[in-house]
Amino acid sequence: MVKFLLWCVLLALCWPLALLALVVYPFVWLVLLPFRVMGIAVGGALVLVWAIVTWPARLLRGF
């Protein structure tokens, strides 16, 4: 909602720039998509490593 309101303000102040942003935004989103997927994969790998490292402590705490 905030993005839309900011775009409306930009449209009121400088409509050519707002229309350019409207056209360019999907392409920027597509270019950044692989980085988001990579971030999700790296985050999952770090959670897995953290679970493996803390597993012995969780086993000892259970007794």
TITIFI-434051 format. One line per field, with one value per residue: residue in three letters; x, y, z of N, C-alpha, C in turn. Coordinates in pm, 1 decimal. Atoms other than C-alpha are relative to their C-alpha. Layout:
residu = Ala ...
n_u = X ...
n_v = Y ...
n_w = Z ...
ca_u = X ...
ca_v = Y ...
ca_w = Z ...
c_u = X ...
c_v = Y ...
c_w = Z ...
This chain:
residu = Met Val Lys Phe Leu Leu Trp Cys Val Leu Leu Ala Leu Cys Trp Pro Leu Ala Leu Leu Ala Leu Val Val Tyr Pro Phe Val Trp Leu Val Leu Leu Pro Phe Arg Val Met Gly Ile Ala Val Gly Gly Ala Leu Val Leu Val Trp Ala Ile Val Thr Trp Pro Ala Arg Leu Leu Arg Gly Phe
n_u = 82.0 -89.8 -59.5 101.6 15.9 -118.5 11.6 100.4 -65.7 -89.9 84.1 45.8 -112.3 -73.1 68.1 -81.1 -83.2 88.5 32.4 -122.2 -13.2 102.7 -43.1 -129.3 9.6 3.3 -129.8 -88.8 44.3 -49.1 -145.8 -33.1 58.8 -98.8 -64.9 92.4 -3.0 -128.2 7.4 79.8 -80.3 -109.0 62.1 33.4 -124.3 -51.6 85.0 -38.4 -129.6 23.7 67.2 -99.6 -95.9 63.5 66.4 -48.1 43.4 141.2 10.5 -42.5 98.3 120.9 -11.3
n_v = -118.3 -114.9 -16.4 -59.2 -140.8 -70.4 -11.8 -103.9 -129.1 -18.4 -28.9 -138.5 -92.0 17.5 115.1 86.4 87.1 99.8 98.7 76.2 92.3 102.3 91.5 60.9 79.2 146.1 48.7 -0.6 111.4 122.9 6.6 26.3 126.3 103.3 -32.5 38.5 146.1 35.5 -36.1 101.9 122.5 -20.1 -2.9 137.9 72.1 -45.5 58.6 140.3 6.9 -34.2 113.9 107.0 -40.6 -4.3 126.8 66.1 -72.9 28.0 136.6 0.9 -73.7 82.1 99.2
n_w = 0.0 -7.4 133.2 87.0 -37.1 47.4 145.8 27.4 -21.9 113.0 116.5 -10.0 13.0 125.7 59.3 88.3 -82.9 -59.8 103.3 23.4 -112.8 16.5 106.5 -33.5 -123.3 19.6 45.8 -116.6 -84.0 62.5 -13.7 -140.3 -43.6 -34.5 -126.0 -107.1 -9.6 -59.3 -141.3 -67.8 -5.8 -97.0 -132.9 -36.5 -27.7 -129.7 -103.6 -9.2 -68.8 -139.8 -62.7 -16.6 -103.1 -131.9 -28.2 -122.7 -118.8 -21.2 -49.8 -140.4 -78.4 -10.9 -108.3
ca_u = 0.0 287.5 448.8 123.9 85.5 444.3 379.9 69.5 275.5 536.5 260.6 134.2 482.0 642.3 416.1 677.3 903.6 610.2 513.4 876.5 888.8 567.9 721.7 1067.8 955.1 861.9 1197.7 1386.1 1178.3 1271.3 1641.2 1639.9 1442.6 1747.6 1907.1 1594.6 1597.2 1966.5 1899.8 1630.2 1864.8 2154.6 1924.3 1799.6 2156.1 2257.7 1957.7 2056.4 2417.8 2294.7 2067.4 2356.1 2591.2 2340.3 2209.6 2446.1 2355.1 1985.4 2039.4 2226.2 1966.8 1692.6 1831.1
ca_v = 0.0 234.9 168.6 255.9 579.6 677.5 603.4 824.1 1108.1 1055.8 1054.4 1388.4 1542.7 1396.3 1175.2 1068.8 932.8 753.4 587.9 488.0 334.2 146.5 -4.5 -78.4 -228.7 -577.1 -609.0 -513.3 -768.1 -1039.6 -951.9 -965.6 -1292.0 -1525.5 -1338.7 -1393.5 -1765.1 -1782.9 -1603.0 -1854.3 -2144.4 -1998.7 -1927.2 -2286.5 -2420.3 -2205.4 -2326.6 -2684.9 -2625.6 -2459.9 -2757.8 -3001.7 -2801.5 -2765.7 -3123.0 -3269.7 -2994.9 -3059.8 -3432.1 -3371.6 -3122.4 -3377.5 -3612.8
ca_w = 0.0 84.4 -252.8 -426.9 -230.8 -308.2 -673.9 -665.5 -518.7 -789.2 -1049.8 -922.2 -914.4 -1225.5 -1435.1 -1698.3 -1426.2 -1262.2 -1591.2 -1651.6 -1303.3 -1378.1 -1692.9 -1548.1 -1214.1 -1351.1 -1524.8 -1209.3 -1016.3 -1267.5 -1250.0 -868.1 -848.8 -866.5 -575.5 -364.3 -445.2 -359.0 -30.3 60.7 -22.3 178.1 472.0 467.1 452.7 750.3 951.1 870.1 981.3 1301.7 1373.6 1321.1 1544.8 1829.3 1807.9 2073.7 2320.2 2265.5 2320.9 2648.2 2768.2 2709.0 2975.8
c_u = 87.1 64.0 -98.6 -18.7 120.0 -3.7 -101.5 59.0 95.1 -76.9 -46.6 114.2 67.1 -54.0 86.2 88.6 -83.6 -37.0 122.0 21.9 -99.5 39.8 124.8 -10.4 -8.7 133.2 101.8 -34.8 51.2 150.8 38.4 -52.4 103.2 71.6 -89.8 0.6 130.2 0.9 -81.1 80.0 111.9 -55.4 -37.3 123.5 57.4 -84.4 35.2 132.7 -18.2 -68.1 98.0 96.7 -63.0 -68.8 54.3 -45.4 -147.9 -20.7 37.0 -100.7 -126.4 6.3 -6.1
c_v = 125.7 25.6 67.1 147.8 83.2 16.9 106.9 139.4 29.7 32.4 145.1 98.4 -8.3 -123.9 -79.4 -97.4 -110.1 -107.6 -84.5 -101.9 -115.0 -103.6 -77.2 -95.0 -151.9 -57.5 -4.3 -116.4 -132.9 -15.5 -36.7 -134.3 -109.1 27.4 -33.1 -150.8 -45.3 33.1 -100.2 -128.3 12.3 4.5 -139.6 -81.3 41.7 -54.0 -147.0 -16.7 31.5 -116.2 -114.2 34.0 -5.6 -131.0 -70.4 71.0 -26.6 -142.7 -6.4 71.4 -82.3 -100.6 66.0
c_w = 0.0 -136.3 -95.5 31.1 -44.7 -151.4 -37.6 20.5 -115.0 -126.7 0.9 -23.6 -136.2 -70.0 -98.0 78.6 65.0 -102.0 -35.6 111.4 -11.1 -104.7 41.0 118.9 -24.0 -47.3 113.6 91.5 -56.3 12.9 142.9 50.8 30.0 132.2 118.5 19.8 65.0 149.4 80.2 16.5 102.6 141.5 47.7 33.3 135.0 115.5 19.4 74.2 147.6 73.6 24.3 112.5 138.9 37.3 123.7 127.9 28.2 51.0 148.3 89.8 20.2 114.2 131.0
